[in-house]
Amino acid sequence: MTDNDIAKLVQSALFAVAPDLEGETVGPDVPFRDQFEIDSMDFLNFVIALHKATGIEIPERDYPKLESLDKAVAYLKAKGFAQ
């Protein structure tokens, strides 16, 4: 799985919890909360969606590592997703 494939998965998880964002351009290095009007509950649902899509356990201490598209892709790769 390429970085682009992982990015699409991350965007899909984001759009699943905030469907009104679908079709929006997601800046790769801008935190999701700065780009979109998502609150902490939306972000938690995003983390849960990522867990369901990848099977990777994501502890709360790692949430800041998922705050942007680039960071989320790097995090998932570091956790061994798509190898």
N, CA, C and O atoms as CSV, one atom per row, in Angstrom:
chain,resi,resn,atom,element,x,y,z
A,1,MET,N,N,0.855,-1.179,0.000
A,1,MET,CA,C,0.000,0.000,0.000
A,1,MET,C,C,0.900,1.241,0.000
A,1,MET,O,O,1.835,1.348,0.793
A,2,THR,N,N,0.601,2.153,-0.888
A,2,THR,CA,C,1.404,3.372,-1.013
A,2,THR,C,C,0.947,4.431,-0.015
A,2,THR,O,O,-0.107,4.308,0.609
A,3,ASP,N,N,1.763,5.468,0.119
A,3,ASP,CA,C,1.376,6.595,0.974
A,3,ASP,C,C,0.062,7.193,0.499
A,3,ASP,O,O,-0.769,7.597,1.312
A,4,ASN,N,N,-0.128,7.253,-0.815
A,4,ASN,CA,C,-1.357,7.801,-1.377
A,4,ASN,C,C,-2.563,6.951,-0.982
A,4,ASN,O,O,-3.630,7.483,-0.676
A,5,ASP,N,N,-2.390,5.630,-0.989
A,5,ASP,CA,C,-3.473,4.727,-0.583
A,5,ASP,C,C,-3.832,4.944,0.892
A,5,ASP,O,O,-5.006,4.970,1.261
A,6,ILE,N,N,-2.801,5.100,1.722
A,6,ILE,CA,C,-3.033,5.327,3.147
A,6,ILE,C,C,-3.718,6.674,3.342
A,6,ILE,O,O,-4.622,6.794,4.168
A,7,ALA,N,N,-3.297,7.686,2.590
A,7,ALA,CA,C,-3.916,9.011,2.686
A,7,ALA,C,C,-5.395,8.937,2.322
A,7,ALA,O,O,-6.230,9.576,2.963
A,8,LYS,N,N,-5.715,8.158,1.296
A,8,LYS,CA,C,-7.123,7.992,0.913
A,8,LYS,C,C,-7.915,7.322,2.022
A,8,LYS,O,O,-9.061,7.690,2.279
A,9,LEU,N,N,-7.307,6.331,2.689
A,9,LEU,CA,C,-7.975,5.665,3.805
A,9,LEU,C,C,-8.224,6.643,4.948
A,9,LEU,O,O,-9.300,6.647,5.546
A,10,VAL,N,N,-7.229,7.471,5.248
A,10,VAL,CA,C,-7.372,8.473,6.321
A,10,VAL,C,C,-8.481,9.457,5.957
A,10,VAL,O,O,-9.318,9.783,6.798
A,11,GLN,N,N,-8.495,9.926,4.730
A,11,GLN,CA,C,-9.537,10.863,4.305
A,11,GLN,C,C,-10.913,10.206,4.368
A,11,GLN,O,O,-11.892,10.840,4.761
A,12,SER,N,N,-10.982,8.961,3.989
A,12,SER,CA,C,-12.249,8.233,4.050
A,12,SER,C,C,-12.757,8.155,5.481
A,12,SER,O,O,-13.948,8.337,5.734
A,13,ALA,N,N,-11.848,7.884,6.420
A,13,ALA,CA,C,-12.236,7.828,7.839
A,13,ALA,C,C,-12.715,9.200,8.308
A,13,ALA,O,O,-13.690,9.300,9.053
A,14,LEU,N,N,-12.036,10.249,7.873
A,14,LEU,CA,C,-12.429,11.611,8.249
A,14,LEU,C,C,-13.801,11.954,7.682
A,14,LEU,O,O,-14.648,12.504,8.385
A,15,PHE,N,N,-14.016,11.631,6.417
A,15,PHE,CA,C,-15.288,11.941,5.779
A,15,PHE,C,C,-16.431,11.096,6.346
A,15,PHE,O,O,-17.590,11.509,6.306
A,16,ALA,N,N,-16.109,9.931,6.867
A,16,ALA,CA,C,-17.138,9.075,7.461
A,16,ALA,C,C,-17.717,9.709,8.726
A,16,ALA,O,O,-18.904,9.552,9.015
A,17,VAL,N,N,-16.879,10.423,9.477
A,17,VAL,CA,C,-17.372,11.041,10.712
A,17,VAL,C,C,-17.852,12.464,10.492
A,17,VAL,O,O,-18.578,13.018,11.318
A,18,ALA,N,N,-17.448,13.051,9.383
A,18,ALA,CA,C,-17.886,14.410,9.050
A,18,ALA,C,C,-18.265,14.426,7.573
A,18,ALA,O,O,-17.546,15.000,6.755
A,19,PRO,N,N,-19.399,13.795,7.223
A,19,PRO,CA,C,-19.770,13.655,5.815
A,19,PRO,C,C,-19.933,14.976,5.068
A,19,PRO,O,O,-19.832,15.010,3.842
A,20,ASP,N,N,-20.178,16.042,5.784
A,20,ASP,CA,C,-20.315,17.338,5.121
A,20,ASP,C,C,-18.977,17.830,4.561
A,20,ASP,O,O,-18.946,18.799,3.803
A,21,LEU,N,N,-17.875,17.171,4.929
A,21,LEU,CA,C,-16.560,17.550,4.427
A,21,LEU,C,C,-16.196,16.845,3.129
A,21,LEU,O,O,-15.251,17.244,2.448
A,22,GLU,N,N,-16.936,15.805,2.786
A,22,GLU,CA,C,-16.588,15.012,1.609
A,22,GLU,C,C,-16.494,15.909,0.383
A,22,GLU,O,O,-17.373,16.730,0.118
A,23,GLY,N,N,-15.417,15.732,-0.348
A,23,GLY,CA,C,-15.165,16.561,-1.516
A,23,GLY,C,C,-14.279,17.749,-1.219
A,23,GLY,O,O,-13.763,18.387,-2.137
A,24,GLU,N,N,-14.095,18.056,0.061
A,24,GLU,CA,C,-13.209,19.159,0.449
A,24,GLU,C,C,-11.758,18.749,0.207
A,24,GLU,O,O,-11.408,17.573,0.313
A,25,THR,N,N,-10.940,19.709,-0.110
A,25,THR,CA,C,-9.512,19.460,-0.227
A,25,THR,C,C,-8.927,19.386,1.170
A,25,THR,O,O,-9.186,20.247,2.010
A,26,VAL,N,N,-8.135,18.349,1.413
A,26,VAL,CA,C,-7.510,18.176,2.715
A,26,VAL,C,C,-6.039,18.552,2.579
A,26,VAL,O,O,-5.268,17.870,1.904
A,27,GLY,N,N,-5.667,19.648,3.231
A,27,GLY,CA,C,-4.263,20.051,3.219
A,27,GLY,C,C,-3.433,19.035,3.972
A,27,GLY,O,O,-3.796,18.651,5.084
A,28,PRO,N,N,-2.331,18.589,3.398
A,28,PRO,CA,C,-1.575,17.503,4.003
A,28,PRO,C,C,-0.907,17.825,5.332
A,28,PRO,O,O,-0.746,16.937,6.169
A,29,ASP,N,N,-0.518,19.071,5.541
A,29,ASP,CA,C,0.230,19.382,6.754
A,29,ASP,C,C,-0.493,20.338,7.700
A,29,ASP,O,O,0.099,20.806,8.672
A,30,VAL,N,N,-1.743,20.627,7.433
A,30,VAL,CA,C,-2.531,21.518,8.284
A,30,VAL,C,C,-3.405,20.660,9.197
A,30,VAL,O,O,-4.111,19.773,8.717
A,31,PRO,N,N,-3.367,20.916,10.516
A,31,PRO,CA,C,-4.204,20.123,11.416
A,31,PRO,C,C,-5.673,20.142,10.990
A,31,PRO,O,O,-6.208,21.169,10.572
A,32,PHE,N,N,-6.309,18.965,11.112
A,32,PHE,CA,C,-7.716,18.842,10.722
A,32,PHE,C,C,-8.590,19.872,11.438
A,32,PHE,O,O,-9.500,20.444,10.837
A,33,ARG,N,N,-8.314,20.102,12.708
A,33,ARG,CA,C,-9.145,21.050,13.485
A,33,ARG,C,C,-8.991,22.480,12.993
A,33,ARG,O,O,-9.901,23.293,13.157
A,34,ASP,N,N,-7.851,22.794,12.392
A,34,ASP,CA,C,-7.648,24.131,11.828
A,34,ASP,C,C,-8.305,24.256,10.452
A,34,ASP,O,O,-8.720,25.346,10.057
A,35,GLN,N,N,-8.396,23.153,9.732
A,35,GLN,CA,C,-8.975,23.175,8.386
A,35,GLN,C,C,-10.488,23.107,8.397
A,35,GLN,O,O,-11.164,23.750,7.594
A,36,PHE,N,N,-11.006,22.316,9.322
A,36,PHE,CA,C,-12.436,22.015,9.329
A,36,PHE,C,C,-13.009,22.256,10.713
A,36,PHE,O,O,-12.280,22.303,11.704
A,37,GLU,N,N,-14.287,22.406,10.764
A,37,GLU,CA,C,-14.950,22.611,12.050
A,37,GLU,C,C,-15.302,21.261,12.670
A,37,GLU,O,O,-16.468,20.870,12.726
A,38,ILE,N,N,-14.265,20.557,13.136
A,38,ILE,CA,C,-14.517,19.307,13.827
A,38,ILE,C,C,-14.188,19.508,15.305
A,38,ILE,O,O,-13.213,20.171,15.659
A,39,ASP,N,N,-15.017,18.928,16.142
A,39,ASP,CA,C,-14.798,19.061,17.576
A,39,ASP,C,C,-14.106,17.808,18.109
A,39,ASP,O,O,-13.747,16.914,17.343
A,40,SER,N,N,-13.924,17.754,19.416
A,40,SER,CA,C,-13.205,16.633,20.009
A,40,SER,C,C,-13.954,15.315,19.822
A,40,SER,O,O,-13.318,14.269,19.693
A,41,MET,N,N,-15.264,15.339,19.804
A,41,MET,CA,C,-16.029,14.111,19.596
A,41,MET,C,C,-15.883,13.626,18.157
A,41,MET,O,O,-15.766,12.424,17.919
A,42,ASP,N,N,-15.887,14.540,17.205
A,42,ASP,CA,C,-15.641,14.173,15.811
A,42,ASP,C,C,-14.252,13.547,15.668
A,42,ASP,O,O,-14.074,12.552,14.967
A,43,PHE,N,N,-13.279,14.149,16.343
A,43,PHE,CA,C,-11.917,13.628,16.249
A,43,PHE,C,C,-11.832,12.232,16.862
A,43,PHE,O,O,-11.170,11.352,16.312
A,44,LEU,N,N,-12.493,12.027,17.989
A,44,LEU,CA,C,-12.518,10.701,18.606
A,44,LEU,C,C,-13.162,9.690,17.661
A,44,LEU,O,O,-12.658,8.576,17.518
A,45,ASN,N,N,-14.242,10.051,17.030
A,45,ASN,CA,C,-14.895,9.163,16.065
A,45,ASN,C,C,-13.989,8.880,14.865
A,45,ASN,O,O,-14.020,7.786,14.303
A,46,PHE,N,N,-13.190,9.862,14.480
A,46,PHE,CA,C,-12.207,9.678,13.417
A,46,PHE,C,C,-11.169,8.631,13.837
A,46,PHE,O,O,-10.826,7.744,13.055
A,47,VAL,N,N,-10.680,8.736,15.052
A,47,VAL,CA,C,-9.699,7.767,15.561
A,47,VAL,C,C,-10.311,6.367,15.591
A,47,VAL,O,O,-9.656,5.392,15.222
A,48,ILE,N,N,-11.548,6.271,16.025
A,48,ILE,CA,C,-12.239,4.976,16.056
A,48,ILE,C,C,-12.387,4.419,14.637
A,48,ILE,O,O,-12.199,3.222,14.417
A,49,ALA,N,N,-12.721,5.276,13.687
A,49,ALA,CA,C,-12.853,4.836,12.292
A,49,ALA,C,C,-11.513,4.349,11.747
A,49,ALA,O,O,-11.468,3.369,11.004
A,50,LEU,N,N,-10.420,5.026,12.109
A,50,LEU,CA,C,-9.098,4.571,11.684
A,50,LEU,C,C,-8.776,3.201,12.278
A,50,LEU,O,O,-8.233,2.328,11.602
A,51,HIS,N,N,-9.120,3.031,13.546
A,51,HIS,CA,C,-8.896,1.737,14.197
A,51,HIS,C,C,-9.660,0.624,13.478
A,51,HIS,O,O,-9.113,-0.447,13.215
A,52,LYS,N,N,-10.910,0.886,13.170
A,52,LYS,CA,C,-11.730,-0.117,12.484
A,52,LYS,C,C,-11.177,-0.434,11.092
A,52,LYS,O,O,-11.203,-1.586,10.657
A,53,ALA,N,N,-10.683,0.582,10.406
A,53,ALA,CA,C,-10.182,0.389,9.045
A,53,ALA,C,C,-8.822,-0.306,9.005
A,53,ALA,O,O,-8.493,-0.985,8.032
A,54,THR,N,N,-8.029,-0.131,10.074
A,54,THR,CA,C,-6.663,-0.639,10.047
A,54,THR,C,C,-6.400,-1.773,11.032
A,54,THR,O,O,-5.473,-2.562,10.848
A,55,GLY,N,N,-7.222,-1.852,12.082
A,55,GLY,CA,C,-6.983,-2.837,13.133
A,55,GLY,C,C,-5.908,-2.409,14.114
A,55,GLY,O,O,-5.554,-3.171,15.014
A,56,ILE,N,N,-5.388,-1.209,13.957
A,56,ILE,CA,C,-4.316,-0.710,14.824
A,56,ILE,C,C,-4.928,-0.064,16.067
A,56,ILE,O,O,-5.809,0.790,15.973
A,57,GLU,N,N,-4.439,-0.494,17.236
A,57,GLU,CA,C,-4.840,0.141,18.490
A,57,GLU,C,C,-4.176,1.518,18.559
A,57,GLU,O,O,-2.972,1.645,18.335
A,58,ILE,N,N,-4.961,2.532,18.867
A,58,ILE,CA,C,-4.441,3.898,18.911
A,58,ILE,C,C,-4.695,4.457,20.308
A,58,ILE,O,O,-5.813,4.866,20.620
A,59,PRO,N,N,-3.657,4.477,21.151
A,59,PRO,CA,C,-3.840,5.011,22.501
A,59,PRO,C,C,-4.037,6.525,22.485
A,59,PRO,O,O,-3.582,7.213,21.572
A,60,GLU,N,N,-4.709,7.021,23.489
A,60,GLU,CA,C,-5.013,8.456,23.557
A,60,GLU,C,C,-3.756,9.312,23.479
A,60,GLU,O,O,-3.787,10.402,22.907
A,61,ARG,N,N,-2.660,8.839,24.041
A,61,ARG,CA,C,-1.424,9.632,24.023
A,61,ARG,C,C,-0.911,9.861,22.588
A,61,ARG,O,O,-0.120,10.772,22.343
A,62,ASP,N,N,-1.368,9.030,21.657
A,62,ASP,CA,C,-0.939,9.161,20.262
A,62,ASP,C,C,-1.868,10.034,19.418
A,62,ASP,O,O,-1.568,10.283,18.251
A,63,TYR,N,N,-2.962,10.495,19.963
A,63,TYR,CA,C,-3.909,11.302,19.178
A,63,TYR,C,C,-3.258,12.494,18.493
A,63,TYR,O,O,-3.600,12.784,17.346
A,64,PRO,N,N,-2.320,13.211,19.152
A,64,PRO,CA,C,-1.692,14.344,18.454
A,64,PRO,C,C,-0.929,13.929,17.192
A,64,PRO,O,O,-0.693,14.755,16.310
A,65,LYS,N,N,-0.549,12.666,17.105
A,65,LYS,CA,C,0.169,12.167,15.940
A,65,LYS,C,C,-0.760,11.950,14.756
A,65,LYS,O,O,-0.308,11.586,13.671
A,66,LEU,N,N,-2.047,12.168,14.956
A,66,LEU,CA,C,-3.045,11.979,13.906
A,66,LEU,C,C,-3.720,13.289,13.508
A,66,LEU,O,O,-4.754,13.278,12.841
A,67,GLU,N,N,-3.143,14.406,13.912
A,67,GLU,CA,C,-3.847,15.673,13.746
A,67,GLU,C,C,-3.875,16.210,12.323
A,67,GLU,O,O,-4.660,17.111,12.026
A,68,SER,N,N,-3.046,15.683,11.441
A,68,SER,CA,C,-3.068,16.120,10.045
A,68,SER,C,C,-2.934,14.902,9.144
A,68,SER,O,O,-2.621,13.806,9.608
A,69,LEU,N,N,-3.166,15.095,7.889
A,69,LEU,CA,C,-3.098,13.992,6.929
A,69,LEU,C,C,-1.687,13.391,6.886
A,69,LEU,O,O,-1.529,12.174,6.981
A,70,ASP,N,N,-0.671,14.234,6.746
A,70,ASP,CA,C,0.701,13.733,6.697
A,70,ASP,C,C,1.080,12.989,7.973
A,70,ASP,O,O,1.702,11.929,7.923
A,71,LYS,N,N,0.698,13.556,9.115
A,71,LYS,CA,C,1.029,12.909,10.392
A,71,LYS,C,C,0.310,11.577,10.535
A,71,LYS,O,O,0.892,10.609,11.025
A,72,ALA,N,N,-0.926,11.517,10.121
A,72,ALA,CA,C,-1.694,10.270,10.234
A,72,ALA,C,C,-1.093,9.189,9.340
A,72,ALA,O,O,-0.989,8.032,9.749
A,73,VAL,N,N,-0.700,9.558,8.128
A,73,VAL,CA,C,-0.075,8.587,7.225
A,73,VAL,C,C,1.232,8.079,7.835
A,73,VAL,O,O,1.485,6.874,7.845
A,74,ALA,N,N,2.052,8.984,8.339
A,74,ALA,CA,C,3.328,8.595,8.946
A,74,ALA,C,C,3.100,7.697,10.161
A,74,ALA,O,O,3.826,6.723,10.359
A,75,TYR,N,N,2.107,8.019,10.963
A,75,TYR,CA,C,1.796,7.224,12.146
A,75,TYR,C,C,1.392,5.798,11.764
A,75,TYR,O,O,1.895,4.828,12.331
A,76,LEU,N,N,0.492,5.686,10.812
A,76,LEU,CA,C,0.042,4.363,10.396
A,76,LEU,C,C,1.181,3.542,9.801
A,76,LEU,O,O,1.267,2.337,10.037
A,77,LYS,N,N,2.048,4.183,9.035
A,77,LYS,CA,C,3.198,3.470,8.475
A,77,LYS,C,C,4.144,3.018,9.591
A,77,LYS,O,O,4.656,1.898,9.555
A,78,ALA,N,N,4.377,3.881,10.578
A,78,ALA,CA,C,5.259,3.529,11.689
A,78,ALA,C,C,4.703,2.369,12.515
A,78,ALA,O,O,5.457,1.606,13.118
A,79,LYS,N,N,3.391,2.249,12.533
A,79,LYS,CA,C,2.737,1.163,13.274
A,79,LYS,C,C,2.670,-0.130,12.454
A,79,LYS,O,O,2.124,-1.137,12.905
A,80,GLY,N,N,3.229,-0.082,11.251
A,80,GLY,CA,C,3.303,-1.287,10.437
A,80,GLY,C,C,2.137,-1.509,9.510
A,80,GLY,O,O,2.025,-2.580,8.913
A,81,PHE,N,N,1.266,-0.535,9.368
A,81,PHE,CA,C,0.144,-0.692,8.447
A,81,PHE,C,C,0.668,-0.638,7.022
A,81,PHE,O,O,1.524,0.183,6.691
A,82,ALA,N,N,0.149,-1.512,6.195
A,82,ALA,CA,C,0.449,-1.541,4.756
A,82,ALA,C,C,1.833,-2.062,4.426
A,82,ALA,O,O,2.417,-1.678,3.412
A,83,GLN,N,N,2.351,-2.913,5.253
A,83,GLN,CA,C,3.661,-3.499,4.930
A,83,GLN,C,C,3.504,-4.868,4.343
A,83,GLN,O,O,4.498,-5.514,4.010
